[in-house]
Amino acid sequence: MKKSNFKIALHPEVKNDLQEAIDYYNDKKLGLGDTFYLVAKKEMESLKKDAFLYEVRFEDARFLKVGKFPYLIYYYIVEEEKTVYIDTVKNMSVDPDKNWKTRE
């Protein structure tokens, strides 16, 4: 398995994706949104070294699950730039195979 040492770049909307999930979970249980954020951040950081660990699902996009939460982090790798581009953090209950597309 190929190990990497990549930078992480976020699509500008990823912050909104995360905030919506944080707000949703904090409304359900105080502090749960913060837990979600910490898990999501840890998963995104793991891509610096293990970006190739996850399979390609859509064109050149890969994804990984956010811990036990029903969210996926969609990303793609540009090896020449040594960068992992995180495109979206999406709720899996919205049928990711059917509704996902790369953001512009």
Backbone torsions as a table, in degrees:
resi	resn	phi	psi	omega
1	MET	NA	134.7	-177.3
2	LYS	-76.3	123.0	175.1
3	LYS	-93.2	148.4	-178.4
4	SER	-129.1	167.6	173.2
5	ASN	-138.3	73.7	-170.6
6	PHE	-102.1	159.8	169.6
7	LYS	-84.5	158.8	175.9
8	ILE	-111.5	130.8	175.0
9	ALA	-125.4	133.3	-178.5
10	LEU	-103.9	135.4	168.5
11	HIS	-61.0	143.4	-177.8
12	PRO	-54.9	-28.3	-178.4
13	GLU	-79.0	-12.7	-179.0
14	VAL	-61.0	-37.3	178.3
15	LYS	-60.5	-39.2	176.8
16	ASN	-67.0	-41.9	177.2
17	ASP	-55.5	-48.7	-178.8
18	LEU	-63.9	-44.0	-178.0
19	GLN	-64.1	-39.4	177.6
20	GLU	-61.0	-43.3	179.5
21	ALA	-67.0	-42.8	178.6
22	ILE	-59.1	-48.1	179.9
23	ASP	-61.3	-43.6	-179.9
24	TYR	-58.9	-50.2	-177.4
25	TYR	-69.8	-35.4	177.2
26	ASN	-66.9	-30.4	174.8
27	ASP	-68.3	-31.8	179.9
28	LYS	-75.1	-43.0	-178.6
29	LYS	-156.9	125.2	-178.6
30	LEU	-54.1	126.1	178.0
31	GLY	93.1	-16.6	-178.7
32	LEU	-66.8	-35.6	176.8
33	GLY	-64.1	-37.7	177.4
34	ASP	-65.9	-38.7	176.6
35	THR	-63.2	-45.0	177.2
36	PHE	-54.9	-47.9	-178.2
37	TYR	-60.1	-44.9	-179.4
38	LEU	-63.0	-40.2	178.3
39	VAL	-66.9	-45.7	180.0
40	ALA	-61.2	-43.2	179.6
41	LYS	-62.0	-43.4	179.1
42	LYS	-62.1	-43.5	179.1
43	GLU	-62.4	-44.5	-179.9
44	MET	-63.4	-42.2	178.5
45	GLU	-62.9	-33.2	-179.8
46	SER	-62.9	-22.8	-179.5
47	LEU	-68.1	-18.9	177.4
48	LYS	-59.0	-34.3	-177.5
49	LYS	-110.2	-25.3	-173.9
50	ASP	-123.6	34.7	-176.4
51	ALA	-61.5	-31.4	-177.5
52	PHE	-84.1	-1.8	-178.1
53	LEU	-65.8	-28.3	-173.8
54	TYR	-102.6	143.6	-173.9
55	GLU	-75.2	156.1	173.8
56	VAL	-74.8	130.4	-178.1
57	ARG	-113.4	-41.8	-176.8
58	PHE	-131.4	113.9	-176.9
59	GLU	50.0	-108.5	179.3
60	ASP	-109.6	11.4	-177.3
61	ALA	-87.2	141.9	176.8
62	ARG	-119.5	167.3	174.3
63	PHE	-148.6	158.9	171.1
64	LEU	-139.5	153.1	-177.5
65	LYS	-83.0	147.2	177.4
66	VAL	-89.4	87.8	178.5
67	GLY	50.0	-130.4	179.3
68	LYS	-91.3	1.2	-180.0
69	PHE	-80.5	150.9	-178.7
70	PRO	-83.4	51.7	-180.0
71	TYR	-126.2	149.0	175.5
72	LEU	-120.1	144.7	172.9
73	ILE	-102.7	115.4	177.9
74	TYR	-95.1	132.8	-177.5
75	TYR	-150.7	165.2	172.5
76	TYR	-139.3	158.9	-173.9
77	ILE	-113.7	133.8	171.4
78	VAL	-116.4	96.9	-174.4
79	GLU	-60.1	-39.8	-177.7
80	GLU	-60.8	-31.0	-179.9
81	GLU	-95.1	-4.5	-176.0
82	LYS	53.0	45.6	-175.2
83	THR	-133.6	139.1	169.7
84	VAL	-103.8	120.6	179.0
85	TYR	-99.2	115.6	177.3
86	ILE	-89.8	119.8	-172.8
87	ASP	-92.5	-38.3	-178.1
88	THR	-161.7	157.4	169.8
89	VAL	-120.8	112.7	-167.4
90	LYS	-123.7	142.7	175.2
91	ASN	-70.8	124.4	-177.0
92	MET	-69.2	-19.9	-178.5
93	SER	-69.6	-4.0	178.4
94	VAL	-100.3	32.8	177.2
95	ASP	47.2	78.2	-175.5
96	PRO	-59.9	-31.3	179.1
97	ASP	-66.7	-31.7	-175.9
98	LYS	-89.9	-38.3	-167.9
99	ASN	-105.8	-0.2	-175.6
100	TRP	-86.6	140.3	170.1
101	LYS	-151.2	154.3	-179.3
102	THR	-67.1	138.5	175.3
103	ARG	-76.3	153.8	176.9
104	GLU	-84.7	NA	NA
